Amino acid sequence: MKAKVLHDENGLRTFAIVFDKGDEARERLLEFANTNRFADAHFSGIGAFSQITLAFFDPQRKTYKKIPINEQVEVLSFSGNIVAKNGKPSLHAHVVVGKADGTAHGGHFLAGRVWPTLEVIVSEMPVHLRRSQDEESGLALINLAA
């Protein structure tokens, strides 16, 4: 993975990140957040995966249904945020991918193996957001009152 600072003003940075072939995107993005000491950012990206695991939240069971896709896909949209949870950066991302036949699949992003590239722009936010447990859904949601 390669990264470059595109903008740095008043302590807020914007990075361009280009992932290497074979990188596990979730792991590498969280590693990048830890290394660069930020936990309040938003991002967007495009590229491709050789395999990906999406998820869909089932509100009845309060769990995610995993949706593995074990084929080459184009990343049509990849966006989300990195916000502190229990003192560590936590990734919340959604992705839409396109298959060779033109169909699209999307959902919560759990994991993805980059092939041949993933290009992501990450921008730090000027506020510190925190997640807290929502009892009704069972999810850790951004709490603007915190």
HELIX and SHEET records of a PDB file:
HELIX    1   1 ALA A   25  THR A   35  1                                  11    
SHEET    1   A 5 LYS A   2  GLU A   9  0                                        
SHEET    2   A 5 LEU A  12  PHE A  19 -1                                        
SHEET    3   A 5 ALA A 104  GLU A 124 -1                                        
SHEET    4   A 5 ASP A  40  ASP A  58 -1                                        
SHEET    5   A 5 THR A  63  ILE A  69 -1                                        
SHEET    1   B 5 LYS A   2  GLU A   9  0                                        
SHEET    2   B 5 LEU A  12  PHE A  19 -1                                        
SHEET    3   B 5 ALA A 104  GLU A 124 -1                                        
SHEET    4   B 5 LYS A  88  GLY A  98 -1                                        
SHEET    5   B 5 VAL A  73  LYS A  85 -1                                        
SHEET    1   C 2 ARG A 130  GLN A 133  0                                        
SHEET    2   C 2 ALA A 140  ASN A 143 -1                                        
END                                                                             
